[in-house]
Amino acid sequence: MTGFPEPVVTWRKPQGSLAKDRTFQDGRGLLTVGLAEKHDIGSYICHAKNHIGQTSASTLLIVWFAPEFETKPPLTINKTSGDNLVLNCSAIGISPPTISWKRSEKAWEAERMKVSRGTLKISALSEMDSGIYICEAKVPYYTIQTRTELTVKGK
């Protein structure tokens, strides 16, 4: 912030207070919020004042957090050809994560491989279904993954 004479600049939160041990003001108008947390989210008001006048401006701090898995499928699973497979995967986050499934190397077979609310269902397994299946949980700016290795043996 500039002005002549140089203004005194202060920051405040209209709801709550600045985190004393994690917020730093450089004396020239820059506010730094270190290691931002959920309760830091919200409006911040910058106020500049000298003996000629004063002004204020506001900004909004949004903090995104990585989701966390709530339910993970097993690391490995063994099935027999002809069996059906159900793998559950769910995650939590500040905004609800989007759950999707993919195969690491082979093609997805849409008529037998269905995903609903984070659950992967594969009907009539064959040995060709063996491989790595990846569950992804996505929120803006973050994606986390967990993997399951499926081994299907003939009857």
N, C-alpha and C positions, 0 to 999 in steps of 0.2 A: 504494500500500500504506500502511495506517495502523497505528498502534499507539502505546502509551505505556509506557515511553519509545519514541520513534520508532525503528523498527528500521533496521538496515543491510541494504540489499537488494542482492543480487548475482544475476547471470544467468550461466548456463553451458550448454554443449552437452555431453550425455553422450558423444556420438560426435564427435570433432573439436573445433574451437575457434571462438570468435566471430571474425568478420572484423574485425580491429582498425581498419581504415580506413573501414568502412561501418556499424558498430554503435555506437549511442549510448545511454547510460543517463542518465536525468534526475535520478538521486539519490532519486527517490520511488517507484521501482519500474517505471517505463515503459522498455521496451527498444524501440528503433527500429532496424530493419535497412534501410539505404538501398540502393537499386538491387539488390534481391534477385536472387541467381543460383542456378543449379541446386544448387551445393554448400551453399547455405544451408538447403535443405530438411531437415526433421527435427525432433526434439524439442528443446525448450529448457526448462531448469529455473530457476525463480525461487526464491531462498532468502532468507528474511527472518529476522533474528536481533537480539534485544536481550538485556539481562541477565536478563530474566524467562523467556525461552524462544525457541524457533525453530520455523519451519515451512517447508515447501517445496511448490511446486505446479509442474506441468508443462503445457506447451502444445505444439501441433504447428504448424509453419510449412509451408504448402503454397504452391508458386510455380507459376503457370500461365504458359506461354509460347505466343506465337502460332506456329502452324505455318508452315512454309516450303514453297513449291512445289519439288518435285524435277523434275517433268516438266510443262511447260505446252504447251497447244496453240498453234498459230501465231496471230498477231493477226488475220490475214485468210486466207481460203481460198476459192478459186474452183473450182466444180465444174460439171458438165454434167448436165442433167436425165436421170434414169435411173441415174446413178452411185450407188454406195454411199459412205458417209462413215464414217471411223473417227478419233476424236479422243481422244488419251490425256491424262490429267491425274492427277498423283499428288503427294502432299505428305508431309512428315515432321514429327514433333513428339515431345515427351516422351511424350505419350499418342498412340496412332495416330489421325490425323485421319480423319473421315468425309468421303468425297468424294461430292458430288452435282452434278447438272447441271440447268439450267433455261433456258427461253427468256425473253428480256427482254420481249417484247410479245405474241407469238402463242401459241396453245394447244399444249400438249404432245400429240403423237400416240403414245400408248402402244404401239400395234401395230407401228409402224415405228421408234420412237425408244427404244432400249434402253441401259441403263447397267449395266455389270458391272465391278467392281473399278476404278472411276474412268474406264473407257473408255466413251465415247459412240459408239454405232453407229446410224446412220440408213440404212435401206434405201430403194432406189428414190426418190432425191431428185427433188423438183419445185421449180419456181420459188417456190412458196409456202413452201418451207423456208428461203428466204433470210432473214437476220436475225442478231441477236446471240444467241450461246449463252454461258452463264455457268457456269464450273466453280467450285464452292465447296468449301473445305476447312474443316471445323469441329472444334474441340476445345472443352471447357468454357470459356466466357468470351471466345472469340476465333473469328472467321470471316474468312477471306481469300478473295478472288475474283480470277479472271482471265477475260477475255472474248475470244471469237473472233467475227469477223464473217464469216458464210458468205454467199457470193453464188452462186446457182444460175442458170445460163443455159440456155435451151432449145436443143435440138439443131439 
